[in-house]
Amino acid sequence: MNIPPLVWFAIFIAFCVVVAIQLFYYLFFFRRLAAYNPTPKQQTQEYPVSVIICARDEADNIVKNLPGVLIQNYKTTHEIIVVNDNSVDESKYLLEEFRKSFKNLNPVDLTQEAKLIPGKKFPLSMGIKAAKYEIVLLSDADCVPASEFWLQKMQDAYQPGIEIVLGYGAYHKHPGLLNKLIRFETFHTALQYFSYALAGRTYMGVGRNLSYKKALFFNNKGFSSINQIPGGDDDLFINMVATKTNTAIMIDPDAYTLSEPKRTWHDWWRQKYRHYSAARFYNPKHKFMLGLYSFSHVLVYPFLIASLFYCWWLALAVFGTRLIVQSVTWYICMKKLNEKDLWPLFLFFDIWMFIYYFLFVPALWKKPRKNWN
């Protein structure tokens, strides 16, 4: 089949445009996280904090992870609220036992399901309503703080005008390809939401490690506008209430939370579908911003292969420019987020993302599951 030279040239130009879009994201957005160095505070202040954890049938995780929250090195007044959402396991009795040793533990028992409010929003709303203090710090029952200074570090990001603090919810490191893919996807998501927040375009946070002020929650009527959606108690809420100036990030390694990743491909697949099903409800400008990045990423390799038939050395030069900028950015950001061991596989991960987008695009249209656990 004879393809006119003009068509090959047009394909090469399209390839250059796609790479230019990718470079724009790396040089305008992602470099912000790579270059991020928080300004040292002249003086620090410790605020009273309410830590809120929602749990449903999480007895094993309560035993394993809750002590890491209870023994935080934090001198100022704080409380730990665990919302026991209709659990039928031993959660209630475990919390009662912990309460005997830790007086700042405040279990909230829910014994009725919230009708017409699927997902985690109702128990989380009850936890925020029960909170005594203005700053709330959210995590999950399957998460453990990376250090005893988690609480101190997360609240330290607050300063005048800040109402939201985004943290990093990492996963434990284990052998195997699935673990690396899960951790890379988590890193790649954080690369985006941290970088966009630094650019004044905050679009999400992760409920494993997220803080905001009670007044922000109640002034925006909580989750009332998204109660019909099972997910979104973290990303959709932040998508609605974040402004250009009211959000800070905290990437100190002591401020991370750690979770156990899924151990089977099937479980991971279901988890990712549930997470992505809320993305369709994002603000249109955020959907465009995220969609353009993903779409341009998908087109890089097909256009690269086609452009090799036009002028292989020129196509490789264009692709190499993107690869250098990308690899340097990933290396610096992976180092900042304690994921540096992933960097030697950066080219594999870049190709994997091409496959990844095709696998999970259907989740944007699939009806979300109604349960949150």
N, C-alpha and C positions, 0 to 999 in steps of 0.2 A: 504494500500500500504506500503510495507516494503522498507524503504530507508536505505542502508548500513551505518553503523556508520562513515565510512571513508568520505562519502558524507557530512554528518552533520559537521564533523570536517573541511572539505574543506570550507564549507559555513562560519563556524565560523572564520577561518583564513582570508577569504575574507572580512568579517565584520571588523576584526582587521585592515586589510590593509586600508579599506575605512576610518575608524576612524583615523588612523595614518595620512592619507592624509589631513583630516580635521584639525587635530591638527597642522600639519605643517603650514597650512595657518594661523591659529590663532596665533601660536607662532612665526612664521617668519615674517608674514605680519601685521596682525591686531593688534598685541601688540604694533606696532610702533605708531599707532594713540592713543592707550590707554596710552602709556608712553610719548606722545609728549608734550613737554613744550618748546616753542620757546625761544631761547636765547635772553635775553634783549639787545637791541641795546645801544651802548655807546652814539651814537648820531643819531637823526632821521633827515631825509630830506624829504621835500614835493616836489614832482615833478609835473609839469604841466600835466594835465590829460584830455583826451577827453572821455566822457561818451557817449556810442552809444546805442540807443534803436530803434529797428525796429518795425513799427506798421502798421497794415492793418485793417481798420474799427474798431479801438480801442478807439472810442470817450469816452465811459464810463470809460475805464481803464485810459485813459489820464487824465480825470478829477479827478479820485480817487487816482492815484498813482504818476503821474508826479510831483506834488508839493513836495513829499518826496525826490525826486531827486534834485529838484531845490533849496531847502533850506538847502543843505548839509553845515555843518560847516567846510569849507575848505578855508583857507586864500590865498593859492597859486592859480595862474591862472588855470582855468579849463573851459571847455565848455560842454554843453549838446546837443548832436546831436540826433534829432528824425527824422528817415527816414520814411516819410509818403508814404507807398508803395501802390499807386493806390487806396487809400481809396475813398469810395463813401459816407461815412457818414460825420459828422461834424468835423472830425479830423483837417482838414486844418484851419478852422476858430478858433478852440480852441487853436491851436498852435500859431496862429497870436495874439490872445488875451494874451496868456502867454508871448509872446515875448515882449509885451509892458512893462511888469513889470520885466522881467528877460532878461537882455541884453546878458547873456552868453548862452541863448537858441538859437540853430541854426537848424531850421527845414530844411530838405532836401526833396523836393517833387518829387516823381517819378510818371510820368504820362503815361509811356509805360511799358508793360510787357517785360521781358527779354526772348527772344525766346531761346529754348533749354537749359535754365538754370532754372529748377524747384526749388521750395522751397525758402528758405530765403537767399541764398548765394548772389544773385545779390544785393538786397537792403543793406545787411550788407557790401558788398564790397564797395558800393557807400558811405556808412557812414564812413568806414575806410579811403577811398580815400579823403573824405572831412575833416577828422580830422586834426587839426592844430598841435597836440602834439604827441610825440613818444609813450607815454603810452595810450592805449585805454582800457576802462573798459566797459564790455558788460552786458546788462540786457535786460529784456523783458517788454513790456508795461503792462503786468498783474502782474508785480512785484513791490514791494515797499521796499526801504531799511529799515532794522530793526531799524536803528538809524540814527541820523544826522552825525554820524562819519563813515558811510559806506565807503565813498570815501577815507577818510584819512586812515582808517585801511587797505583797500585793497592795496593801493599804498605803504603803509609802509612795505609790504612784499618784495618789490624790494630791491636788493642789488647787488653788482658786480657779473655778471655771470647769474643772473636770468632774464629770458625773458617771463616767464609764471607764473601767480598766479591763483591758483584754490580756489574758494570760495564755500560757502555752500548756496544752494538755497532751503530754507525750505518752508513748507506750513503752512498756518494758522491752528490753532487747533479748531476743531468743534466737537460736539457730534456725535456719530455713529461709526459703525464698518468700513465703507468705508474710513472715514477720517483717522482712525488709520492704516488701511492697506496701504493707500497712503503714510502716513508719515513714516511708517516702511520701505516700499520699498525704499523711498527716503533716509532714514538713511542707509539702507543696501548697497545701491549703493555708497553713500558717504564713508562708512566704507571701501569699496574696493578702490575707486579711490584715496582717501587720503592716505591710507596705502601703496598702490603700488607706489604712488609718493614719499613717504618718503623712500621707499626701492629703489628708482632710476629706477622704472619701470612704469612711468606715461603712462596711456593709454587713458585717457579721461578727459573732464571737462564738466560743464553744462553751457549753454548759459545764464541761469538766473543770473549767478554771476561768471564772468570769465574775466580775464585781460591778455593781452599780448602786446608786442611791435609791432609797425607798421613795423619796419624793418624785424622782424621775418615773418610777413605776406607777405610782398612784396618779400623778398629774397626767399621765397618758392612758389612764383607765386600765392599767394592767394589760392583760392579754385579751380584753374584750373583743377587739376587732379581728383576732385570729383564733378565737376559741374553737371554731369549727374545724380547724386544721390540727391533726394529731401531733405533728412536729412543730418546730419553729419557736419553742419556748426560749431558745438562745439566739439563733441566727435571725429569725424573722423579727423578734422583738428589738434586737439591736439595729436591724435594718430600718425599723420605723423611727427609733428615737435618737439615733446618733446624728450629730451635726458635725460641721467642719472643725469645731473647736472643743467639743465636750468629751473627747475620748483620748485616753492615754494607753500606752502598752507597757507591759512589764515582761522582760525576757531574761531577767537574772535566773541562772540555773537553780538557785534556792527557791524560786517562786513557781517552779513547774509542779504539775501533778503527774502522776504515773498511773497508767491503767494496764490491765492485762489485755493484750490484743486477742482477737478471735483466733482460734486454733485450726479451723477448717475453712475451706474456700466457700462452702455453702453459707456458713454463718456470717462470714465477712460480706458476701454478696448481698445477703438480706439487710445487713446493717447499712451498707452504702446506699442501697435503694431507698431505705427509710430516710436517710439523711438528705439525699438529693431530691426527694419528692417535695420538699418545702421550697426549693429554689425557684419554682415557677411563680411564687408569690412575692418575690423580691421587687423592690422599686424598679421601674422600667430602665432607668439610667444605669442601675447596677447590673441588671440583666444584660444590657447592651455591653457594658464594660467587661463583664466576665465572659460573655458569649463571644465577643470579638477576639479576646485572647485565646480561648479554647479553639475557635474555628480556625484562626490563623495557625495555631499549633498543629491541628489536624492536617492542614494543607501543605505543611513544610515538606514532608517526605515524598508525597506523590509528585509535587512540582519539582523537587530536587531530581528525582529519577527521570522525569520527562526532560528537564533542562540539561541533563547530561548528554542527551542526543543532539542538543543545539551547540553547546560549547562546554565540554566537560571540565576544563580547568577553570573557566570563569564561574561555572555553577558551584564547583567545590570551594572557590575563593569566597563566594557570597555565603555559602553554608558555613564555611570555616569561621567567618567573622561572627556569625551568630553563635556558633559553638564556643568560641573563646569567651565572648561576653557572658554567655550562659554558664559555662563551667566555672569561671571566676566568681560570679555572683553566687552560684549555688555553694561553692566551697566556703566562702566567707559566711554565708547565712547558715549553712549546716554546722559550721564551727560554733557560731553564736548560739544555736539551738541544741547543741550537744548531739548532733546527728552526723558527725564528720566521717564516721565509718561507712556511711552510704555513698560518699563522694566517688570512690573508685569505680562505681557502677553508673556514673552519671549518664553516659551515652545509652546504656541499656534502659535506664529510667526514662530518658527522653523519648526513645522509641516506644517504650511501654505506654507512655501517656497518649500516644497516637491510638493505641489499641483501647486504652482505658476509656477515652471519650466515647468511642463507639459502643462499648459495653454498657455504659451507664446513661447515655442520652435518653433511652426509653423511660428512665426513672422520672424525668421531668414531666411526663404525661401520665404516669401510672398513678392510680388512686392510692393514697397513703394508707398504711395499716393504722387501725384505731388504737391499739395498745402501745404503750411507751416502753415497756420492759420486756 
